[in-house]
Amino acid sequence: MNAFITLRDNIRRFVLSREMLFLKIWSGLVAFVGLMCIRANFGHNKQISQIWLSIVISIICAFFPMQGVSLVLVIVLLIDLASLSPQVAIVTLGLLIIGYFVCAYFRSKNTYNMVAVPICYSFHAPYVVPLGAGLMSNINELASVVCGSVMAFYLSIIKDNTTAIVDETSEVSVVSLIQEQMITNRMFWFYIVAMVAMYLVVYMLRQSSINMSWMIANAVGVAVEFIIMLAGYLLTSQKTEIPSLIIGNLLVIVVGLILNYFVLDLDYSRIEKVQFEDDDYYYYVTAVPKIRIAEEDKEVKKI
């Protein structure tokens, strides 16, 4: 166990000593993955979908904060969708504007979740975002998770109906797709409920005073989301989606364990309960010490 703790502390110190470099690498990596998702799922604009241009944009995005990276990805997505259909691009822009207003109203700071959820949705694991946000953020971020979930489902519908949208003889419109395959689609509501329920369960358990709260929040949050989505797939006769659901949830569990390993460092085996009072109150305090490994003192002798 001490070896794992020492390894984690060494990684922490290494990352913190080069924090700006790792932030740039992370921003560039997220931008590149996002551009590859746009290219793989849409790619209607051949000029902006070229791999060399994606690399250049990713290098530029490395110097942007995450909000700036999400804005660049939104612009690229709108340009690509405009090549598919101007109507699709306009509706997408409208949904994004509404989403940003909703996030502003609920004071959600991490609006990049509106881009992160569709990216994770491409890997069949959108539940990574509510898990991470529930563990690391406050309740206000629920708005950005919900808006990102709606955007991800909408983009998946556009992807699945690309042929009908391009066909000039087809009477399919974006508004009709939203009405028929989102608003009246039971699976869409199962999906939204699962995302919201997972976020709330993870957030509330993470805030509780129980031992191993982060681990329990991770396990229970994934279980709640899995049950809701499984019920949705069974009731809507989409059993073929269950294997991808299982794989996606396994990925979510791994992400939760990684976050718990690197962020939280509490030693629940040495919990201390303290009681004291003042003139007005009597206090009961539970203190959970952090895990610390004493560094070895190296003595260098010159001979």
C-alpha positions in Angstrom: 0.0 0.0 0.0 2.8 2.4 0.9 4.3 1.8 -2.6 1.0 3.0 -4.2 0.8 6.0 -2.0 4.5 7.0 -2.7 3.9 6.5 -6.4 0.8 8.8 -6.3 2.7 11.5 -4.3 5.6 11.4 -6.7 3.2 11.7 -9.7 1.5 14.6 -8.0 4.7 16.4 -7.3 5.9 15.8 -10.9 2.7 17.2 -12.4 2.5 20.2 -10.1 6.1 21.1 -10.9 5.2 21.3 -14.6 1.5 22.3 -14.2 1.4 24.7 -17.1 3.0 22.2 -19.5 0.4 19.5 -18.5 -2.5 21.9 -18.8 -1.4 22.7 -22.3 -1.0 19.1 -23.2 -4.5 18.4 -21.7 -6.1 21.2 -23.7 -4.4 20.1 -26.9 -5.4 16.5 -26.3 -9.0 17.3 -25.6 -9.2 19.5 -28.7 -7.7 16.8 -30.9 -10.0 14.1 -29.6 -13.0 16.4 -30.1 -11.9 17.2 -33.7 -11.5 13.5 -34.4 -15.0 12.8 -33.0 -16.4 15.5 -35.3 -14.5 14.1 -38.2 -15.6 10.5 -37.5 -19.3 11.2 -36.8 -19.8 13.9 -39.4 -16.9 15.1 -41.6 -19.1 16.8 -44.2 -16.7 19.7 -44.7 -13.7 18.1 -46.4 -11.5 21.1 -45.9 -11.9 21.5 -42.1 -11.8 17.7 -41.6 -8.3 17.3 -42.9 -6.0 15.6 -40.4 -3.2 18.2 -40.7 -5.6 21.0 -40.0 -6.9 19.2 -37.0 -3.4 18.9 -35.7 -2.7 22.6 -36.2 -6.0 23.6 -34.5 -5.1 21.2 -31.6 -1.7 22.8 -31.2 -3.3 26.3 -31.1 -5.9 25.1 -28.6 -3.1 23.9 -26.3 -2.6 27.6 -25.3 -6.3 28.1 -24.6 -8.2 27.3 -21.3 -10.8 24.6 -21.5 -13.6 27.1 -22.1 -11.7 28.4 -25.2 -11.2 24.8 -26.4 -14.9 24.1 -26.2 -15.6 27.3 -28.1 -13.2 26.3 -30.9 -14.8 22.8 -31.1 -18.3 24.4 -31.3 -17.2 26.6 -34.2 -15.7 23.7 -36.1 -18.9 21.6 -35.5 -21.1 24.4 -36.8 -19.0 24.8 -39.9 -19.1 21.1 -40.5 -22.9 20.9 -40.0 -23.4 23.9 -42.2 -21.9 21.8 -45.0 -24.5 19.1 -44.3 -27.5 21.4 -44.0 -27.8 25.1 -43.0 -31.0 24.3 -41.1 -29.1 21.7 -39.0 -26.4 24.3 -38.2 -28.9 26.9 -37.2 -30.8 24.6 -34.9 -27.6 23.4 -33.4 -26.5 27.0 -32.8 -29.9 27.7 -31.2 -29.6 24.8 -28.8 -26.1 25.8 -27.8 -27.2 29.4 -27.1 -30.2 28.2 -25.0 -27.8 25.9 -23.2 -25.4 28.7 -22.4 -28.2 30.8 -21.1 -29.5 28.0 -18.9 -26.0 27.5 -17.5 -25.6 31.2 -16.9 -29.0 31.3 -15.1 -28.0 28.4 -12.8 -24.5 29.8 -12.4 -22.8 26.8 -13.9 -19.2 27.6 -14.4 -18.0 24.5 -16.3 -20.0 25.2 -19.5 -17.4 23.0 -21.4 -19.5 20.0 -20.1 -21.8 20.9 -23.0 -19.0 19.8 -25.3 -17.5 17.1 -23.0 -20.8 15.0 -22.9 -21.1 14.7 -26.7 -17.4 13.7 -26.9 -17.9 11.0 -24.3 -21.2 10.0 -25.9 -19.1 9.1 -29.0 -17.3 6.5 -26.9 -20.6 5.2 -25.4 -19.6 6.6 -22.0 -21.3 9.9 -21.4 -21.8 9.0 -17.8 -18.1 9.9 -17.2 -19.1 13.6 -17.1 -21.8 13.4 -14.4 -19.6 11.2 -12.3 -16.6 13.5 -12.5 -18.7 16.6 -12.1 -20.5 15.1 -9.1 -17.3 14.2 -7.4 -15.4 17.4 -8.2 -17.9 20.2 -8.6 -20.9 21.8 -6.9 -24.6 21.3 -7.5 -24.7 24.2 -10.0 -22.9 22.1 -12.6 -26.0 19.9 -13.0 -27.3 22.4 -15.6 -24.3 22.0 -17.8 -24.5 18.2 -17.6 -28.2 18.3 -18.6 -27.6 20.7 -21.5 -24.6 18.6 -22.7 -26.8 15.5 -22.5 -29.5 17.0 -24.6 -26.9 18.2 -27.1 -25.3 14.7 -27.3 -28.6 13.0 -28.0 -29.5 15.6 -30.6 -26.2 15.2 -32.4 -26.6 11.4 -32.4 -30.0 11.8 -34.1 -28.5 14.1 -36.8 -25.7 11.5 -37.4 -28.2 8.6 -37.7 -30.5 10.6 -40.1 -27.8 12.1 -42.3 -29.0 10.3 -45.4 -32.5 11.5 -45.0 -31.4 15.1 -44.4 -29.2 15.1 -47.5 -31.9 13.6 -49.7 -33.7 16.5 -51.4 -36.8 14.4 -52.0 -37.2 13.6 -48.3 -39.6 15.6 -46.2 -37.5 15.1 -43.1 -36.7 18.3 -41.2 -34.6 18.9 -38.1 -37.7 20.1 -36.2 -39.5 16.9 -37.0 -36.5 14.8 -36.0 -36.4 16.6 -32.6 -40.1 16.1 -32.1 -40.3 12.4 -33.2 -36.9 11.1 -32.0 -36.3 13.2 -28.9 -39.4 14.7 -27.3 -41.6 11.6 -28.0 -38.7 9.1 -27.6 -38.9 7.3 -24.3 -35.3 6.4 -24.5 -34.3 10.0 -24.5 -36.1 10.6 -21.2 -34.6 7.5 -19.7 -31.2 8.8 -20.7 -31.8 12.3 -19.2 -33.2 10.8 -16.0 -30.1 8.5 -15.7 -27.7 11.4 -16.1 -29.5 13.5 -13.6 -29.9 10.7 -11.1 -26.3 9.7 -11.4 -25.1 13.3 -10.8 -27.4 13.8 -7.8 -26.5 10.4 -6.2 -22.8 10.9 -6.6 -22.9 14.5 -5.4 -25.0 13.8 -2.3 -23.0 10.7 -1.3 -19.7 12.5 -1.8 -21.0 15.2 0.5 -22.1 12.7 3.2 -20.0 11.9 6.3 -19.9 8.2 5.7 -16.5 6.4 5.4 -15.2 5.9 1.9 -17.8 8.3 0.6 -16.1 8.8 -2.8 -15.9 5.1 -3.4 -19.5 4.5 -2.3 -20.6 7.5 -4.5 -18.8 6.0 -7.5 -20.4 2.5 -7.0 -23.9 3.6 -6.2 -24.0 6.3 -8.9 -23.0 3.8 -11.6 -25.5 1.3 -10.3 -28.4 3.8 -10.3 -27.5 4.9 -13.8 -27.0 1.4 -15.1 -30.4 0.2 -13.7 -32.3 3.2 -15.3 -30.6 2.8 -18.7 -31.0 -1.0 -18.6 -34.7 -0.6 -17.9 -35.0 1.9 -20.8 -33.3 -0.4 -23.3 -35.5 -3.4 -22.2 -38.7 -1.4 -22.3 -37.9 0.1 -25.7 -36.6 -3.2 -27.1 -33.1 -2.0 -27.7 -31.3 -5.0 -26.2 -28.4 -4.7 -28.7 -27.3 -1.5 -26.9 -26.8 -3.4 -23.6 -23.2 -4.6 -24.3 -22.0 -1.0 -25.0 -23.8 0.1 -21.9 -21.8 -2.4 -19.8 -18.5 -1.5 -21.4 -19.2 2.2 -20.9 -20.0 1.7 -17.2 -16.8 -0.3 -16.7 -15.0 2.7 -18.1 -16.9 5.0 -15.7 -15.9 2.9 -12.7 -12.2 3.0 -13.8 -12.4 6.8 -14.1 -14.0 7.1 -10.6 -11.2 4.9 -9.1 -8.5 7.0 -10.8 -10.1 10.2 -9.4 -10.3 8.7 -6.0 -6.7 7.6 -6.1 -5.2 10.9 -7.2 -7.5 13.5 -5.6 -8.7 12.0 -2.3 -6.1 10.8 0.2 -7.9 10.1 3.4 -7.0 7.3 5.9 -10.2 6.0 7.3 -8.4 3.6 9.5 -7.3 6.4 11.8 -10.5 8.4 12.3 -10.6 10.5 15.4 -13.7 11.8 17.2 -13.3 15.0 19.1 -15.7 16.7 21.5 -15.4 20.2 22.9 -17.7 23.1 23.9 -17.9 26.8 24.2 -20.4 29.1 25.9 -23.1 28.4 23.3 -22.5 25.0 21.7 -21.2 21.6 22.3 -19.3 20.3 19.3 -18.9 16.7 18.0 -16.1 16.6 15.4 -15.0 13.7 13.3 -11.5 14.1 11.9 -10.3 11.9 9.1 -6.5 12.3 8.7 -4.8 12.4 5.3 -2.5 9.7 4.2 1.1 10.8 4.6 4.3 8.8 4.1 7.3 10.1 5.9 10.1 10.9 3.5 13.3 9.1 4.2 16.1 11.3 5.5 19.1 10.6 3.4 22.4 11.2 5.0 25.3 11.7 2.7 28.8 11.0 4.1 31.9 12.2 2.3 34.8 9.8 2.6 
